[in-house]
Amino acid sequence: MDSLQRALSDVVQTLSRRENHRVVYITTTATTAAAALALLAYSRHCYAEWHALGESGVPRTVGGWLINVAAHALARRDHRAVPAPYEREKQQQRGDDSRQRGGKGKGKGKGKEGTVTTTTVIALSPRDKERYGEHSRTSFFPAEILVTRKHGDGADLLPARGAPRPTVPTTVVPQRQTTETAASATVARQDAYIAALAAANGRLLAVRPSALESPNFGALWLLGPEARRQQRRRGRDERGAESSGGVKEAEGDDDDDDEEEGEEEEEVRAVDPARAGWLPRRALGEVAHVHAEGSAHVCLSLVDAAAVVRRGWGERHKLSGVAGVLPWGYVLLYAPRDGEPRDWDVWKGIVLAGARAVARSAGFEGEVVAPDSPE
């Protein structure tokens, strides 16, 4: 009898264990399926938001989205930080007259007892000092967009944008704003200004397809020696075609090249984007490009990039400062707002500053001039 009871007990326990395993299996499977469905729904939502941002430097496919997802592993989170990650704050305390004469004034706080002033300075590693060069500490903003500080040292600085920043999603590529976007007429005006700036400095600048974003975006480029040589040849061919009724003369091309290169200004002849070690390797010479919603990317000197972020006109790219990807001075410039005339003037001035910074870093000792047109 006891053996029968034990046998029955063993059977019951075995069935109970099997039932428990079955319940655990069903529960685990259901939980995993629910989590997978939730992840799929979330991924689909993220992909749709990413896709809605439009063209960029990666394909508008699932593969491009996965590149964006992977880029988060490298992306920085301090793209709006003030001071900039490459800046350091220094505090200086100026005492009153009694302290300067050896008196016992404490010199703390403000007013008669002394004034504490805070300044920011560029602080780079020896390697970055060599990479960014001496002009990283030079501001290239045109004087007409600057305002004079009312207090302190009276220095000229960018005006504050004076409004909350537009919304910029957390995506890494592309980087776009989704609020306060520009009308199509404003975007056309921005592109026209870039074209006018290139035309005003035709031996130095040109509009070419972007290499950092979609090639459908026209970008402002600093021309290198080979690009300038090709540009001279195209100009000579066009002039020859006009004078000969469409028949081009092939003879003497090399002699013409030598002659025109000799006529090229000395200050232009020395310009080579390869000398600007801080520019992106795959886009040597690209200064700026405008996106479909009116934001733009521009390469600036370090002090100017910090000022743009500090005064609210833009933010660094999330890959700016990531070694081998983008330089610290690669900044997203917000779209100029309709109804804010100052925005347009500041936007033009910042793009001009970018062209001047890139040109100077590449060896140009002259001046990149603003276009004469109202644009």
Secondary structure in CASP SS format (residue, H / E / C, confidence):
PFRMAT SS
TARGET T0000
AUTHOR 0000-0000-0000
METHOD secondary structure of the structure
MODEL  1
M C 1.00
D H 1.00
S H 1.00
L H 1.00
Q H 1.00
R H 1.00
A H 1.00
L H 1.00
S H 1.00
D H 1.00
V H 1.00
V H 1.00
Q H 1.00
T H 1.00
L H 1.00
S H 1.00
R H 1.00
R H 1.00
E H 1.00
N H 1.00
H H 1.00
R H 1.00
V H 1.00
V H 1.00
Y H 1.00
I H 1.00
T H 1.00
T H 1.00
T H 1.00
A H 1.00
T H 1.00
T H 1.00
A H 1.00
A H 1.00
A H 1.00
A H 1.00
L H 1.00
A H 1.00
L H 1.00
L H 1.00
A H 1.00
Y H 1.00
S H 1.00
R H 1.00
H H 1.00
C H 1.00
Y H 1.00
A H 1.00
E H 1.00
W H 1.00
H H 1.00
A C 1.00
L C 1.00
G C 1.00
E C 1.00
S C 1.00
G C 1.00
V C 1.00
P C 1.00
R C 1.00
T C 1.00
V H 1.00
G H 1.00
G H 1.00
W H 1.00
L H 1.00
I H 1.00
N H 1.00
V H 1.00
A H 1.00
A H 1.00
H C 1.00
A C 1.00
L C 1.00
A C 1.00
R C 1.00
R C 1.00
D C 1.00
H C 1.00
R C 1.00
A C 1.00
V C 1.00
P C 1.00
A C 1.00
P C 1.00
Y C 1.00
E E 1.00
R E 1.00
E E 1.00
K E 1.00
Q E 1.00
Q E 1.00
Q E 1.00
R E 1.00
G C 1.00
D C 1.00
D H 1.00
S H 1.00
R H 1.00
Q H 1.00
R C 1.00
G C 1.00
G C 1.00
K C 1.00
G C 1.00
K C 1.00
G C 1.00
K C 1.00
G C 1.00
K C 1.00
G H 1.00
K H 1.00
E H 1.00
G C 1.00
T E 1.00
V E 1.00
T E 1.00
T E 1.00
T E 1.00
T E 1.00
V E 1.00
I E 1.00
A C 1.00
L C 1.00
S C 1.00
P H 1.00
R H 1.00
D H 1.00
K H 1.00
E H 1.00
R H 1.00
Y H 1.00
G C 1.00
E H 1.00
H H 1.00
S H 1.00
R H 1.00
T C 1.00
S C 1.00
F C 1.00
F C 1.00
P C 1.00
A H 1.00
E H 1.00
I H 1.00
L C 1.00
V E 1.00
T E 1.00
R C 1.00
K C 1.00
H C 1.00
G C 1.00
D C 1.00
G C 1.00
A C 1.00
D E 1.00
L E 1.00
L C 1.00
P C 1.00
A C 1.00
R C 1.00
G C 1.00
A C 1.00
P C 1.00
R C 1.00
P C 1.00
T C 1.00
V C 1.00
P C 1.00
T C 1.00
T C 1.00
V C 1.00
V C 1.00
P C 1.00
Q C 1.00
R C 1.00
Q C 1.00
T C 1.00
T C 1.00
E C 1.00
T C 1.00
A C 1.00
A C 1.00
S H 1.00
A H 1.00
T H 1.00
V H 1.00
A H 1.00
R H 1.00
Q H 1.00
D H 1.00
A H 1.00
Y H 1.00
I H 1.00
A H 1.00
A H 1.00
L H 1.00
A H 1.00
A H 1.00
A H 1.00
N C 1.00
G C 1.00
R C 1.00
L C 1.00
L E 1.00
A E 1.00
V E 1.00
R E 1.00
P E 1.00
S C 1.00
A C 1.00
L C 1.00
E C 1.00
S C 1.00
P C 1.00
N C 1.00
F C 1.00
G E 1.00
A E 1.00
L E 1.00
W E 1.00
L E 1.00
L C 1.00
G C 1.00
P H 1.00
E H 1.00
A H 1.00
R H 1.00
R H 1.00
Q H 1.00
Q H 1.00
R H 1.00
R H 1.00
R H 1.00
G H 1.00
R H 1.00
D H 1.00
E H 1.00
R H 1.00
G H 1.00
A H 1.00
E H 1.00
S H 1.00
S C 1.00
G C 1.00
G C 1.00
V C 1.00
K C 1.00
E C 1.00
A C 1.00
E C 1.00
G C 1.00
D H 1.00
D H 1.00
D H 1.00
D H 1.00
D H 1.00
D H 1.00
E H 1.00
E H 1.00
E H 1.00
G H 1.00
E H 1.00
E C 1.00
E C 1.00
E H 1.00
E H 1.00
V H 1.00
R H 1.00
A C 1.00
V C 1.00
D C 1.00
P H 1.00
A H 1.00
R H 1.00
A C 1.00
G C 1.00
W C 1.00
L C 1.00
P C 1.00
R H 1.00
R H 1.00
A H 1.00
L C 1.00
G C 1.00
E E 1.00
V E 1.00
A E 1.00
H E 1.00
V E 1.00
H C 1.00
A C 1.00
E C 1.00
G C 1.00
S C 1.00
A E 1.00
H E 1.00
V E 1.00
C E 1.00
L C 1.00
S C 1.00
L H 1.00
V H 1.00
D H 1.00
A H 1.00
A H 1.00
A H 1.00
V H 1.00
V H 1.00
R H 1.00
R C 1.00
G C 1.00
W C 1.00
G E 1.00
E E 1.00
R E 1.00
H C 1.00
K C 1.00
L C 1.00
S E 1.00
G C 1.00
V C 1.00
A C 1.00
G C 1.00
V C 1.00
L E 1.00
P C 1.00
W C 1.00
G C 1.00
Y E 1.00
V E 1.00
L E 1.00
L E 1.00
Y C 1.00
A C 1.00
P C 1.00
R C 1.00
D C 1.00
G C 1.00
E C 1.00
P H 1.00
R H 1.00
D H 1.00
W H 1.00
D H 1.00
V H 1.00
W H 1.00
K H 1.00
G H 1.00
I H 1.00
V H 1.00
L H 1.00
A H 1.00
G H 1.00
A H 1.00
R H 1.00
A H 1.00
V H 1.00
A H 1.00
R H 1.00
S H 1.00
A C 1.00
G C 1.00
F C 1.00
E C 1.00
G C 1.00
E C 1.00
V C 1.00
V C 1.00
A C 1.00
P C 1.00
D C 1.00
S C 1.00
P C 1.00
E C 1.00
END
